């Protein structure tokens, strides 16, 4: 939900109608800035989970390759 809103904010901040409305643009900019770190951390978390899944698959696929299993 937060990530979706962050993406939506990015689109809104590119909208010429929003850019021309200074008050609206500032409100959306503040909201985007307040969610930026949360979204970055969440994306890092998803990337780590994917790396773990990939590593588990490599281990599973290499069952029998003793050198790879030791890694």
Buried (B, 14 or more C-beta within 10 A) or exposed (E): EEEEEBEEBEEBBEEEEBEEEEEBBEEBBEBBEEBEEEBEEBEEEEEEEEEEEEEEEEEEEEEEEEEEEEE
